[in-house]
């Protein structure tokens, strides 16, 4: 059995920092998302992801965003409405060479306009990268 085949025991969502009981809302769901990652997140938090139309205050937001999905700043502003103080936004974007690739510089540029800043990035699957954004603190 290859190491990749044995990967079913490792939850690829762990680097995202979610824990059991977290409420996570998902935006940008489409047929091209990474369903294994999504399933791993739901296993980790112990519940289903909330949909775009849900009106709960959430611990984190997953934003699947591709180059042709429209303005990233607008999308970030929309997802912030349900984010709890201290919550995080994970922008999930296709990796370089994949359809819909969103250059990291675009996320870096959009974040401050939406009142966020980039703290880290991780590869979460073969096709998707995740960029962690948090609200800027007012001093």
C-alpha positions in Angstrom: 0.0 0.0 0.0 1.4 3.4 -0.9 1.7 6.2 1.5 -1.0 8.1 -0.4 -3.4 5.1 0.0 -2.6 5.0 3.7 -3.6 8.7 4.0 -7.2 7.9 4.8 -6.2 7.8 8.5 -4.7 11.3 8.5 -7.2 14.2 8.5 -5.9 16.8 6.0 -8.1 19.4 7.7 -6.0 19.4 10.9 -3.6 22.2 9.7 -6.6 24.5 9.4 -6.8 24.5 13.2 -10.5 23.5 13.5 -11.7 21.6 16.5 -14.8 19.7 17.6 -17.8 22.0 18.1 -16.6 24.8 15.8 -19.2 26.3 13.6 -17.9 26.8 10.1 -19.7 28.4 7.2 -18.9 27.6 3.6 -19.1 30.0 0.7 -18.3 29.4 -3.0 -19.4 25.7 -3.0 -19.3 24.2 -6.5 -18.7 20.9 -8.1 -15.0 21.5 -8.3 -14.3 21.8 -4.6 -12.2 19.2 -2.7 -14.9 16.9 -1.3 -12.3 14.9 0.7 -11.1 18.0 2.5 -14.7 19.1 3.1 -15.5 15.6 4.6 -12.4 15.8 6.8 -13.4 19.2 8.1 -16.9 17.9 8.9 -15.4 14.9 10.7 -13.1 17.1 12.7 -15.8 19.5 13.9 -18.4 16.9 14.3 -21.1 18.6 12.3 -22.0 19.7 8.8 -20.7 22.9 7.4 -23.2 25.8 7.4 -24.4 27.0 4.0 -24.1 30.6 2.7 -27.8 31.3 3.6 -27.4 30.4 7.2 -27.5 33.3 9.7 -25.4 32.0 12.6 -22.4 33.6 14.1 -19.5 31.3 13.2 -16.0 30.5 14.4 -14.6 30.3 10.9 -15.5 30.7 7.2 -14.3 28.7 4.3 -14.3 30.7 1.1 -13.7 28.6 -2.1 -12.6 31.3 -4.6 -11.4 31.0 -8.1 -10.0 33.6 -10.5 -13.3 34.0 -12.4 -15.5 34.1 -9.3 -15.7 37.9 -9.3 -14.2 40.5 -6.9 -12.4 38.9 -4.0 -12.8 42.0 -1.8 -16.6 41.9 -2.2 -16.6 38.2 -1.4 -14.5 38.8 1.7 -16.8 41.6 2.9 -19.8 39.3 2.5 -18.3 36.5 4.5 -17.3 38.7 7.4 -21.0 39.5 8.3 -21.3 36.2 10.2 -17.8 35.8 11.6 -17.4 35.8 15.3 -14.8 38.2 16.9 -11.5 36.3 16.8 -12.8 34.1 13.9 -10.8 33.3 10.8 -11.4 33.2 7.1 -9.8 30.5 5.0 -9.6 31.4 1.3 -9.4 28.1 -0.6 -8.1 28.7 -4.1 -6.9 26.4 -6.9 -3.1 25.8 -6.9 -0.9 27.1 -9.7 -1.5 25.3 -12.9 -5.1 24.4 -12.0 -8.1 25.9 -13.6 -9.2 29.0 -11.8 -5.8 29.6 -10.3 -5.8 32.7 -8.0 -2.3 34.2 -7.5 -1.4 34.6 -3.8 -0.7 38.3 -4.5 -4.4 38.8 -5.3 -5.3 37.5 -1.9 -2.6 39.6 -0.3 -4.0 42.7 -2.0 -7.6 42.1 -1.3 -7.3 41.2 2.4 -6.4 44.7 3.8 -9.2 46.4 1.8 -11.6 44.0 3.5 -10.1 44.7 7.0 -8.2 41.4 7.1 -4.6 40.4 7.0 -2.9 37.2 5.8 -1.3 35.1 8.5 -0.4 31.8 6.8 -0.9 29.6 3.8 -1.0 25.8 3.5 -1.5 23.3 0.8 -4.6 21.3 1.8 -4.9 19.0 -1.2 -3.4 18.2 -4.6 -5.5 21.0 -6.2 -6.3 23.5 -3.5 -4.3 25.9 -1.3 -5.6 27.6 1.8 -4.8 31.1 2.9 -5.6 32.1 6.5 -7.0 35.6 7.0 -7.8 37.3 10.3 -9.5 40.6 11.1 -7.0 43.4 11.8 -7.0 44.5 15.4 -8.0 48.1 16.1 -5.6 49.7 18.5 
